[in-house]
Amino acid sequence: MFAKGTDFPDVLSGGPLAARYHAPILLTPPDRMDSGVQSYLNHTQEKDFYYILGGTGSISTEVEKQLDATIQ
């Protein structure tokens, strides 16, 4: 799950979903992929699916494109 790392409502609302799937919530700025998140995605084997929490004001379509490219 991806959420904006500078505001808490999206992260809090994603807590139950993260618990349900035993998945991390990855925090990133809204306009670019955080380097730590990128590193995590490059090394994890868990790439089946993801959820983006919040709208395009929280996570831009550019970050979504970077995410798609990373998990392919």
Backbone as CSV, one residue per row, in Angstrom:
resi,resn,N_x,N_y,N_z,CA_x,CA_y,CA_z,C_x,C_y,C_z
1,MET,0.825,-1.153,0.000,0.000,0.000,0.000,0.879,1.229,0.000
2,PHE,0.468,2.221,-0.728,1.213,3.455,-0.824,0.376,4.592,-0.285
3,ALA,1.009,5.446,0.491,0.317,6.598,1.067,1.275,7.771,1.117
4,LYS,0.703,8.953,1.106,1.492,10.180,1.222,2.134,10.208,2.597
5,GLY,3.424,10.443,2.619,4.160,10.405,3.869,4.122,11.670,4.686
6,THR,3.380,12.674,4.236,3.374,13.949,4.955,2.036,14.248,5.613
7,ASP,1.094,13.327,5.560,-0.224,13.552,6.139,-0.755,12.205,6.632
8,PHE,-1.448,12.189,7.726,-1.798,10.921,8.363,-3.145,10.297,8.003
9,PRO,-4.170,10.992,7.513,-5.467,10.334,7.318,-5.436,9.135,6.370
10,ASP,-4.721,9.250,5.249,-4.656,8.127,4.310,-3.987,6.912,4.952
11,VAL,-2.931,7.169,5.699,-2.211,6.075,6.353,-3.100,5.393,7.387
12,LEU,-3.789,6.179,8.202,-4.668,5.599,9.217,-5.790,4.780,8.599
13,SER,-6.359,5.278,7.524,-7.452,4.539,6.895,-6.964,3.246,6.261
14,GLY,-5.692,3.175,5.904,-5.141,1.960,5.297,-4.698,0.917,6.295
15,GLY,-4.674,1.248,7.573,-4.221,0.302,8.600,-4.965,-1.020,8.596
16,PRO,-6.293,-1.017,8.610,-7.016,-2.292,8.597,-6.755,-3.127,7.329
17,LEU,-6.629,-2.454,6.196,-6.343,-3.173,4.951,-4.947,-3.793,5.003
18,ALA,-3.986,-3.049,5.522,-2.628,-3.573,5.665,-2.602,-4.776,6.601
19,ALA,-3.356,-4.696,7.680,-3.420,-5.822,8.622,-4.070,-7.033,7.971
20,ARG,-5.106,-6.814,7.199,-5.813,-7.914,6.533,-4.888,-8.693,5.608
21,TYR,-4.037,-7.989,4.867,-3.150,-8.636,3.896,-1.721,-8.824,4.416
22,HIS,-1.495,-8.490,5.678,-0.143,-8.589,6.259,0.856,-7.869,5.358
23,ALA,0.497,-6.654,4.978,1.281,-5.887,4.014,1.785,-4.593,4.642
24,PRO,2.914,-4.111,4.151,3.420,-2.831,4.658,2.660,-1.662,4.037
25,ILE,2.697,-0.546,4.710,2.249,0.708,4.131,3.518,1.492,3.811
26,LEU,3.723,1.765,2.546,4.929,2.447,2.094,4.615,3.925,1.899
27,LEU,5.372,4.774,2.562,5.146,6.219,2.530,6.060,6.867,1.506
28,THR,5.488,7.725,0.687,6.262,8.390,-0.352,5.732,9.805,-0.554
29,PRO,6.578,10.726,-1.009,6.064,12.051,-1.349,5.041,11.932,-2.487
30,PRO,4.148,12.887,-2.608,3.108,12.776,-3.629,3.622,12.902,-5.063
31,ASP,4.784,13.517,-5.268,5.226,13.819,-6.626,6.401,12.993,-7.131
32,ARG,6.950,12.112,-6.296,8.085,11.274,-6.719,8.169,10.058,-5.818
33,MET,8.759,9.002,-6.333,8.919,7.777,-5.555,10.067,7.966,-4.569
34,ASP,9.813,7.715,-3.302,10.838,7.788,-2.262,11.921,6.756,-2.560
35,SER,13.188,7.102,-2.372,14.289,6.179,-2.692,14.259,4.924,-1.819
36,GLY,13.836,5.045,-0.575,13.717,3.865,0.288,12.616,2.932,-0.175
37,VAL,11.508,3.498,-0.633,10.406,2.695,-1.177,10.878,2.004,-2.449
38,GLN,11.575,2.730,-3.312,12.098,2.158,-4.552,13.029,0.987,-4.247
39,SER,13.906,1.170,-3.285,14.831,0.112,-2.890,14.072,-1.111,-2.366
40,TYR,13.079,-0.875,-1.523,12.269,-1.976,-0.995,11.605,-2.747,-2.137
41,LEU,11.015,-2.032,-3.078,10.323,-2.688,-4.184,11.283,-3.470,-5.079
42,ASN,12.500,-2.964,-5.226,13.487,-3.670,-6.044,13.944,-4.976,-5.408
43,HIS,13.810,-5.089,-4.082,14.335,-6.265,-3.389,13.273,-7.224,-2.859
44,THR,12.018,-6.820,-2.848,10.983,-7.698,-2.310,10.481,-8.661,-3.391
45,GLN,10.059,-9.803,-2.950,9.467,-10.781,-3.863,7.954,-10.611,-3.951
46,GLU,7.385,-9.874,-3.026,5.932,-9.680,-2.961,5.519,-8.545,-3.888
47,LYS,5.121,-8.883,-5.089,4.740,-7.866,-6.065,3.431,-8.236,-6.761
48,ASP,2.550,-8.921,-6.052,1.308,-9.382,-6.666,0.337,-8.248,-6.948
49,PHE,0.175,-7.347,-6.010,-0.769,-6.243,-6.165,-0.427,-5.146,-5.183
50,TYR,-1.042,-4.000,-5.386,-0.840,-2.888,-4.468,-2.095,-2.033,-4.443
51,TYR,-2.225,-1.254,-3.402,-3.282,-0.269,-3.255,-2.625,1.088,-3.086
52,ILE,-3.192,2.087,-3.722,-2.745,3.460,-3.520,-3.809,4.138,-2.671
53,LEU,-3.397,4.659,-1.536,-4.328,5.296,-0.602,-4.397,6.785,-0.865
54,GLY,-5.585,7.292,-1.051,-5.787,8.702,-1.357,-5.894,8.896,-2.862
55,GLY,-6.225,10.081,-3.270,-6.363,10.396,-4.683,-5.052,10.883,-5.278
56,THR,-5.137,11.487,-6.451,-3.934,11.968,-7.129,-3.283,13.137,-6.394
57,GLY,-3.992,13.758,-5.479,-3.378,14.777,-4.632,-2.462,14.169,-3.586
58,SER,-2.684,12.910,-3.265,-1.845,12.204,-2.298,-0.694,11.476,-2.980
59,ILE,-0.996,10.783,-4.058,0.012,10.056,-4.841,-0.258,10.389,-6.308
60,SER,0.684,11.051,-6.958,0.474,11.509,-8.333,0.459,10.341,-9.323
61,THR,-0.060,10.614,-10.493,-0.053,9.588,-11.545,1.371,9.257,-11.964
62,GLU,2.298,10.185,-11.816,3.707,9.909,-12.131,4.274,8.845,-11.186
63,VAL,3.952,8.947,-9.909,4.398,7.932,-8.946,3.746,6.593,-9.286
64,GLU,2.489,6.620,-9.669,1.811,5.381,-10.051,2.496,4.741,-11.262
65,LYS,2.910,5.537,-12.229,3.630,5.010,-13.398,4.969,4.398,-12.976
66,GLN,5.680,5.080,-12.078,6.947,4.544,-11.570,6.717,3.232,-10.853
67,LEU,5.644,3.143,-10.094,5.298,1.931,-9.378,5.007,0.796,-10.354
68,ASP,4.196,1.070,-11.355,3.892,0.052,-12.364,5.149,-0.467,-13.039
69,ALA,6.054,0.435,-13.382,7.302,0.047,-14.040,8.179,-0.797,-13.124
70,THR,8.149,-0.514,-11.841,9.007,-1.227,-10.888,8.518,-2.637,-10.629
71,ILE,7.217,-2.842,-10.570,6.715,-4.162,-10.194,6.470,-5.081,-11.384
72,GLN,6.701,-4.617,-12.584,6.506,-5.462,-13.771,7.518,-6.563,-13.829
